[in-house]
């Protein structure tokens, strides 16, 4: 899924009040972290991932994490990555993007 700049802006503003649900620590992006990220995306559609470690590689790691979860990397701001994955069930979608 490709996002337009308008959709990115909307998702970024919707993510402002959110707390990071996934934290990348000293172990980096592991299989367990990928599974947790996928679960969080299933429940919330839009999440923040905080990088406490690997800050120099955060953009590449965030892209890989998004790819492994079949999500979209909305934006990286500071040490926080914003990920979005639209719920396949239209009835359960929290965020409505046109």
C-alpha positions as CSV (number, residue, x, y, z in Angstrom):
1,X,0.0,0.0,0.0
2,X,1.4,3.4,-1.0
3,X,0.4,6.4,1.0
4,X,-0.1,9.9,-0.4
5,X,1.4,12.8,1.4
6,X,-2.0,13.8,2.6
7,X,-2.6,10.3,4.1
8,X,0.9,10.4,5.7
9,X,0.0,13.8,7.3
10,X,-3.3,12.4,8.6
11,X,-1.6,9.3,10.1
12,X,1.2,11.4,11.6
13,X,-1.3,13.7,13.4
14,X,-3.4,10.7,14.6
15,X,-0.2,9.1,16.0
16,X,0.7,12.2,18.2
17,X,-1.2,11.2,21.3
18,X,0.0,7.5,21.0
19,X,2.6,6.0,23.3
20,X,5.2,3.6,21.7
21,X,3.9,0.0,22.0
22,X,7.1,-1.6,20.7
23,X,10.6,-0.7,21.9
24,X,13.7,-1.8,20.1
25,X,16.4,-2.5,22.7
26,X,19.8,-4.0,22.9
27,X,18.7,-7.2,21.1
28,X,17.6,-5.3,18.0
29,X,14.8,-6.5,15.8
30,X,14.3,-10.1,16.7
31,X,11.6,-12.6,15.5
32,X,9.8,-12.0,18.8
33,X,9.8,-8.3,18.3
34,X,8.4,-8.8,14.8
35,X,5.6,-10.9,16.2
36,X,4.8,-8.4,18.8
37,X,4.7,-5.6,16.2
38,X,2.4,-7.7,14.0
39,X,0.0,-8.3,17.0
40,X,0.0,-4.6,17.9
41,X,-0.8,-3.7,14.3
42,X,-3.7,-6.2,14.2
43,X,-5.2,-4.5,17.2
44,X,-4.4,-0.9,16.6
45,X,-3.6,-0.4,12.9
46,X,-1.4,2.6,13.8
47,X,1.5,2.2,16.3
48,X,4.8,3.8,17.3
49,X,8.0,1.9,17.6
50,X,10.7,3.5,19.8
51,X,14.4,2.9,19.2
52,X,16.3,2.9,22.5
53,X,19.3,1.2,20.7
54,X,20.4,1.0,17.1
55,X,19.5,4.7,16.6
56,X,22.0,5.0,13.7
57,X,20.2,2.2,11.8
58,X,16.7,3.1,12.8
59,X,15.5,4.0,9.3
60,X,16.6,0.7,7.7
61,X,15.4,-1.3,10.7
62,X,12.0,0.4,10.6
63,X,11.6,-0.3,6.9
64,X,12.6,-4.0,7.4
65,X,10.2,-4.2,10.4
66,X,7.3,-2.7,8.3
67,X,8.1,-5.1,5.5
68,X,8.1,-8.2,7.7
69,X,4.7,-7.2,9.2
70,X,3.3,-6.2,5.8
71,X,2.8,-2.7,7.1
72,X,3.7,0.8,5.8
73,X,6.3,3.0,7.4
74,X,4.5,6.3,7.7
75,X,7.4,8.4,9.1
76,X,10.4,8.3,11.3
77,X,10.6,11.3,13.7
78,X,13.5,11.4,16.0
79,X,13.9,7.9,17.4
80,X,10.3,7.0,16.8
81,X,8.9,5.1,13.8
82,X,5.2,5.2,12.9
83,X,3.8,2.1,11.3
84,X,0.4,1.6,9.8
85,X,-1.4,-1.6,8.6
86,X,-5.0,-1.3,7.4
87,X,-7.3,-3.9,8.9
88,X,-8.5,-6.2,6.0
89,X,-12.0,-6.3,7.5
90,X,-13.8,-3.0,6.7
91,X,-16.0,-3.4,9.7
92,X,-13.1,-3.4,12.1
93,X,-11.1,-0.5,10.6
94,X,-10.4,2.1,13.2
95,X,-8.8,4.5,10.7
96,X,-10.7,5.4,7.5
97,X,-8.3,6.5,4.7
98,X,-9.6,7.4,1.3
